[in-house]
Amino acid sequence: MIPLENTDNVTETTCFHCGDAVRESGVQHDGKSFCCAGCKVVYALLQENNLGQYYTLYSAPGRTSTFEHGDRFSYLSDPVVEQKLLDFTDGATSAVTFTIPQIHCSSCVWLLERLYIVDSGIVHARVDFLKKQLRIRFARSKTSLRRVVEILASLGYEPEITLASAAHPPTAHVQRTLYYRIGIAGFCFGNIMLLSFPEYLSTADIDQSLRYLFTTLSLFLSLPVILYSASDYFRSAFAGLRRRVITIDVPLAIGILILFLRSLYEILLLGEPGYLDSMSGLVLLLLLGRLFQAKTYDRLSFDRDYTSYFPLAVTTLTNGTETVVPVSGIRAGDRILLRNNEIAPADGILLRGNASLDYSFVTGESHPVGVGAGSMIYAGGRQVGSTIEVEVLREVSRSYLTQLWNDVPGNDRAIRSVSRIADATGKYFTFGVVAFAGLAALLWFPIDPSKAWNAVTAVLIVACPCAIALSIPFTFGMTLRIFGRNGLYLKNTSVVERLSHVDSIVFDKTGTLTHARRSSVEFQGSALTSAEESKILSLVRHSHHPLSRVLTCNLSGLPRRDVVNFVEQAGLGLQGYVDGEEIRLGTREFAHAENAAGPASQDDPEHSRVWVSIGGTCRGAFLFHNVYREGLDELVTALGHRYRLHLVSGDAPSERKALGSRFGQIVDLHFRHSPAEKRQFIQSLQERGRRVLMLGDGLNDAGALRQSDVGVAFTEDIASFSPACDAILESDAFRSLDDFLRLARESVSIVLASFAISLVYNAAGLSFAFRGELSPLIAAILMPLSSITVVAFTTFSVRALARKRGFR
Amino acid sequence: MSVIFVLIGFSLIVAGGFLVAFLWAVRSGQYEDRHTPSIRILFEDHPPASKPTTVDHQP
């Protein structure tokens, strides 16, 4: 029993290391106060290693730190686990990459990159700030993976070690290849351009030997462009043709190839300059378009599933001894221990302890659920409070939650084409170009067969759809950036196009339409006097339980009193004496409310409730209601004009009436849908030809998010977990959803308008080509000009439209 | 006029040098994390040898 005094008047000293308040348990060291021994040790460690500069960078930079590791990381000594986590090892040195969410400021970078001072075994440490990653190379003779992790945890930078970090994602070097291609194409283009100038600019004939030098050099410089930089276009066109699909890459590849072959012919056989400058310029522009399109958000992850959430290891209890084993080694029947803030990796039955499980990652419901012994515990729940003992019912891969993931038919999105517009245009374009080329051949053959070849190749060159191929990456790339600046992060540019096709929107309720962290409180029972309310406030403000915090918020403003004999029992409630009267807040049993009558007595699992007893008599209960987000009505009305709206919730229909009167006309309401049923609901909409946008937040929406045409994960904090999706929407940007959708549609219109512009240029080019008069100079002017016009038009119009909608 | 042969040769070598520098920069990973170096450059390379003076923290 800890007597709590009213500490409000006492000026609190704060810990030199972490900035927390220093209580009685505080430690003095080196003339400074620390809240705990851990902070003191970290300070001493830093001073000892001459890293005291850490404290000059940032006030109280240390965050949470504990030194009681015990066997917590012992599983890291397991060679199999170690092998899975290491990026690379050669026996002497090993490299490992950790994700450390705590990295938040420059002093984090400073400290983490100087770990070699703390442990000489650490050879090299490098932080990627945006990705919140730390890459460490260490000497195996001097230190171990377990020790490295323990050091990090002691410093308050405990790495996130989950099932996903054990499954190594291939380190992506796609971007690197693109840079190589661009660098080489740029180099070759610049030089070929310089070597072509004399030909274009001089009026008099150029010396034959010089001309020979220029063209030969150009030819050599063009080889890396066609063989390396442009190789992707040939490969993709060929792959498309083999699947009998004509994509936009087909006419592009034809254009590039004809440009090169005709130049080869003219240079080698006719001694003329050829079109190599146009060709390399074209390839460079196309590659730059790709780079612009490849914008990604490093700090976000769109592919997370349960594995990036589940721990890698868990404590098991066999015959009274605790061992830490990898999660994959857990079998049905095993007994596991879940400590405060640990996540249940498998479904199980609660054997011992007061379970209070936070399923917010699973359902979006923010309040922990109390569970009694003998009840089911589902994987994904986070235990809040004391340690509990659970008997595993099913293996990890077969739990309720993971099944959900494995049920969704293979993600066909990877196979799905990047852009439907591009491919549809590519098809018509190719047919058009072939038709025109045939026409040119037919017209010229009777007149002058030698010119027919000239005209046909000229048509193929001029019709090369580079402007069209550039318009899509630049328009959608720009839209993606504007969305990102305003709180909607897209996985890639093809999502813009899919957003524009959406005609139905499905919402999840809890955590999406309602606030995940706020709720309103209603008291049911015999009314409380304000004196009683102030007693309750005095009690709840000492507790960190989420419901206590909501109550504190709601009752704030009332006078506070001293509490004596304050006790918080995890999973049960709070008790304490105020002015000599015993106050109990908590579960029905805890507050002796078994026999309480009145409206609050009927149990419905919908609302979290806290029972109140004062002086031994039950007074009633506080009910917590979800609060709907601001601007919801306006948004629903705005969206209702264009889209069919559905609400799918896992909850019982207790709020159907309230919701129905609010927007029953516009929204189609569905309740009591299990995660699998949510997915099936979306599938049934799709079978009726609808294109569905799903907006959800928890893991229980994961199946629906993947099934939908566009899955948008909703989050209060973009740094926190969000299930696999196509886009992540910040809660602040919720109201702008309608504007986002509008801008996506307008972007598609801009792309179509830019097609029209580029067709005008193509028509102009064709008139030269038909006459067989396409000189290298005309090609060198016309092709970049059309591309630049289109790029300028699309980016400026997207920006203008975005500004009109009030986007930054 | 034949000096132009030499000049073009030189210009290609210089440009090639820049190309190689760029390819090296990409290869060494400089284009993968473009944010952290901006933080790193602000740190002192050598912390003061004497016991560092610490800033007093206001609670």
Chai-1 contact restraints between the chains, C-beta under 6 A:
chainA,res_idxA,chainB,res_idxB,connection_type,confidence,min_distance_angstrom,max_distance_angstrom,comment,restraint_id
A,T13,B,P59,contact,1.0,0.0,6.0,A-B,restraint_1
A,T14,B,P59,contact,1.0,0.0,6.0,A-B,restraint_2
A,G52,B,P52,contact,1.0,0.0,6.0,A-B,restraint_3
A,Q53,B,P47,contact,1.0,0.0,6.0,A-B,restraint_4
A,Q53,B,P52,contact,1.0,0.0,6.0,A-B,restraint_5
A,Y55,B,T54,contact,1.0,0.0,6.0,A-B,restraint_6
A,T56,B,V55,contact,1.0,0.0,6.0,A-B,restraint_7
A,S59,B,H57,contact,1.0,0.0,6.0,A-B,restraint_8
A,S106,B,I39,contact,1.0,0.0,6.0,A-B,restraint_9
A,V109,B,I39,contact,1.0,0.0,6.0,A-B,restraint_10
A,W110,B,F43,contact,1.0,0.0,6.0,A-B,restraint_11
A,V127,B,T36,contact,1.0,0.0,6.0,A-B,restraint_12
A,D128,B,D33,contact,1.0,0.0,6.0,A-B,restraint_13
A,D128,B,T36,contact,1.0,0.0,6.0,A-B,restraint_14
A,F129,B,H35,contact,1.0,0.0,6.0,A-B,restraint_15
A,F129,B,T36,contact,1.0,0.0,6.0,A-B,restraint_16
A,L130,B,H35,contact,1.0,0.0,6.0,A-B,restraint_17
A,R176,B,V26,contact,1.0,0.0,6.0,A-B,restraint_18
A,Y179,B,V26,contact,1.0,0.0,6.0,A-B,restraint_19
A,Y179,B,Y31,contact,1.0,0.0,6.0,A-B,restraint_20
A,G183,B,F22,contact,1.0,0.0,6.0,A-B,restraint_21
A,G183,B,L23,contact,1.0,0.0,6.0,A-B,restraint_22
A,F187,B,L19,contact,1.0,0.0,6.0,A-B,restraint_23
